[in-house]
Amino acid sequence: TSQDNFGIASRLAKTLSVELVNVEGRRAPQANPDAVDLSMRGWSILNGGPGQDDVKRSVALFEDALRIDPDNSQARVGLAQAFTLMHRNRWDPERDRILARADEAVTRAIALSPNYAHAHYVKAEVLALSRRFDAALATYDRAIALDPNHAAAYVSRGRALIAIGRAAEAMAPVEKAIRLSPRDPDLFIWYYVLCHAHTHLARDAPAIEWCLKSTATGKSFWGAWTDLAASYAWRGQKAEAAVAVAELLKVRPGFTVETLAQDGAQYSDNPTFRKEFERIVEGARKAGLPER
């Protein structure tokens, strides 16, 4: 249908635009790179599903761009997104300061470019990390209204729904994101969010299926191993649960049941979320994760 063709064309355009940024960003650095060039190089790093060192390199590039042009909205949004990644992954000990810097950068970007969809998405990420989930949902919706093909906004909308005790509603937006961007570098996270929604609903078999898809991408996220350990334990699959715990401890050395419980308490204070999360904690305990 024409609607299907439009969707395919939109995905192709998104793929090409991301690839253009990546190609531009991988060029040899110029002697005096301007703000746009620096920003594109920073975004090239962020678009690749970056690790800790990569994110720190992108921060330096965005900050250099903003020294040249303080009104560069793309650099401000890139800086804010890098800071949200640092906060979410605990890559900086001063997490509150990092989140405040993200908020400052993205708020300024929205003031400069109010119809910049990705700026609203990053603002929503900051709100979600601040546990202001209702405001985050409204802001994800604003990003989607400005760009209906913004796949990551649908995924994060699903994450926020889990956080407010509405895990059953989280799957549809994440599944839509996968249809929009089926080869996305963050697919391993998206599969995990589907797994996590099922884990919250005590649907252990589909949770295992989605978390295995996440780990099969070759990228490790500690949450996937946690949910696998808990789900296997609840199903009485002790050997598989033990393997998941071992993999979890490779990704997060020193991780304990106590740390997991603290993570959940810090993430959301919604009563439904907390009750569901208690079952995950108990499952991790059954799987053999060290208590403390």
N, C-alpha and C positions, 0 to 999 in steps of 0.2 A: 504494500500500500504506500501511498504518498507519505503517510505519517512514519512508516517504517523507514522509508528512504531518507526522510528528514533526520530521523534518529541516527541512522548510519552516517549521514553526512556530518552531523554535529559531532559524533564521536571521532570521525576522521579529522575534522578541523581541530578538535582538541588535541588529538595525538600529534598532528603536524605542528601545532603551536608549541606544545611542550618540547617536541624534538628540535624545533627551531631554536628555542631558548637553550636547549642542551648543546646543540652544535655551536651556537654563538658563544656559549659559556666555556666550551672546551678549546677555543682558539688560543693561540699563544698570547700571553699577556702583553699589552701594548706598553710602550715606554711611559706614556701619560694617559692611562685609561680614564675616560670620563665617567660620570655618575651612572649613565645608562649601561655602559659596558660592565662596570663593577657590579651593578644590581643584577644584570643577566647572569653573570658568573656565579653570584650568590644563589640565584634561583636554580641554576643548573645543578648545583650541589643538593639543594633541598628537594628537587624533583626526583632525585635518584634513590630515595629511601635511605637517608644518610645515617651514619653512626655518630658517636660522640665527637670525634675529632673533626669530622666533616662539618658538623653543625657549628663548631667553634670557628672553623675557617669561613663559613658563610657569614657569621656574625661580623667578623673582621671586614669582609668585603662590603657588607651593607653599611657598616659604620664609616668606611672610607667613602662610599658613595654619598652618604648624607653630609659628610664634611664638605664635599664639593657642591652638593645641591640639597639643602635641608628640606626642600619641598618635594622631593622625589617620593611619591606615594608608594611605588612598588618596592623601593628599598625599605621604607618604614614598615610595610606589611611583612616583607621578608624577615626583617629584624624581629618583629613581634612573633612571627611563626617559629623562628629559630628559638626564641626564648620559651615559647610554650612547649616545644620539644624538650628543651633542657629541664623544664619544670616537671613535665610528665614522666620523664625517664630518670629523674633524680640525678642529673648530670651537673648540678651546681648545689652546693650546700645551703646557699642563701635563697631558698625557693620562693619566699615571699617577695624578696627584692626583685628577683628575675620576673615574677608574674607582674609586679607593679611596672617594671620597665616595658614589658610586653603591652600592657594596657595603655601606657602613655604613648607608645609608638603607633599602635593601631588606632587609637582615638584621634590622634593628629592626622593620620592617613584618611580617615573617614571625613574629617572636617575639610580636608583638601579635595577629596574625590568621593562625594557622597553616594555615587552610583557604582562604586567599585565593589562588585559582588564578593570577591575574595577577602576584601578588608572586613566586610560584615561577618564572613565565616570565621576569620581569625579572632575578631572581637567576641563572637559567640564561644570560641574555644577558651578565651580568657574568662568569660563569665562562668562557663562550666567548671573550669579548674578552681574558680572561686566559690563553687557550690551554689551558684545562682542559676539553677537549672531552668526555671520558668522563663527568666530573661534570656537565657541561652537559646532555648527552643524558639522563642520569638525572633531572635536574631539569626538563627539558622534559616528560619522561614523567610526572612528578609533576603538573605543571600540567595536562596533558591528562587525567590520571586524575580530577582535581578538576573539570575543565570540558572534556568531550570535543568541544565546539564552539569551542575556542580556536584559531582559524585561524592566528594568527601563530606559535603554538607549533609547529605542524606545519611551517611554512616555515623557522623557525629550526632545527628538528631536521634538515631537509634541508641547510641551510647547514653545520651541524656535521658531518654525514656526509661532505660534500665535503672538509672540512678534515682528516678522518682517512683520506682515501683511499678512501672508499666512495661515490663520485659516482653509481654506477649505482643505489644505493638511495635517492638523494636525491629522485628525481622523484615517487615515489608520495605522500609526505607533502605536497609542495608542491601537487600536483594535487588532493589532498583539501582543502587550504586554499582553493583557488580555487572548489571546489564549495560549500564552507561559506559563503564570503563573496565572491561573484562580482563585487561592485561596490566592493570595499574600496579606500580611499584609497591603500593601499600596493601595489596590484596591479602597478604598474610595477616594484617591487622583486621581487615574487614571480615575474613573468615573467623578470626578469633571473636569478634563482636557477636557474630551469629552463634558461635559456640557458647559464649558467655550468657547470652539471652536464654538459651536452652538450659544452661547450668542453673541459672536463677530460678527457672521454672521446674527444676528437678527432672528434666527430660534428659537423662544421662546418655542414652544411646545416640540421639542426634547431636548432643554436645560433643561426644567423643568423635563422631564423624567429622564435624566442622573443625575441631581443634587439630585433628590429624591432617586435614587439608591445609590448615595454617602451617603446621610444622613441616609438611611435605614441600612447601615452597623453598625450603633451604634457609629461610630467615627465622631466627628464634626470637620469640617474645615470651617473657617469663609467665605472663598470664595464661597463655595456652597450656603450658606444662602444669600450672597450678590446677586449672580446670580439668585437665586430663587425669591428674592424680586423684582429685576428689571424685570425679565421675566413675573412674575405674574402681575406686575403693567402695563406693556405694553399690556397685554392681557385683562386688565380691571378686573382682579380677585382680588379685593381690600382686601377681608378678608384673603385670602391666602398670599397676599403680606405682610399684617400686621403681620401675624404669623411668616413669614420668618424674618422680621425686628426684632421681639422680640427675636427669636432664635439667630440671628446675634449678638445682643447686650449682650446676655448671654456669648457668646464666646469672643467677643471683646467689653467689656464695654467702653462706651464713644466714640464709633465709630461714625463718622459723614460723611455726603456727602463731606465735605471739606477734611477729611482724605482719603476717597476713591479716590477722584480726585488726591490728592498728591501721593498716592500709585501708581496710573496708570502712572503719570508723571515720577516718579522715576524708574518704571519698564522698560519702553522702550520709546525711542524718535522717533520711526518709525511713520511717518504721518498716515499711514493706521491704525495701532494699535491704535493710539491716537483718531482718528475719531470714530472708533468702540467703544472704551472705553468710550467716551463721552456719547454714548447712554446708556451704563450700568449705568453711574453716574446719568443721567437724570431719568432712570428707578428707581433707588434707591430713588431718590428725590420724584418721584411720589408715591412710596411705603410707604413713611412717615418716612424715615430715617432722624434724626435731621440734620439740615443744618450745624451747627457748635457747 
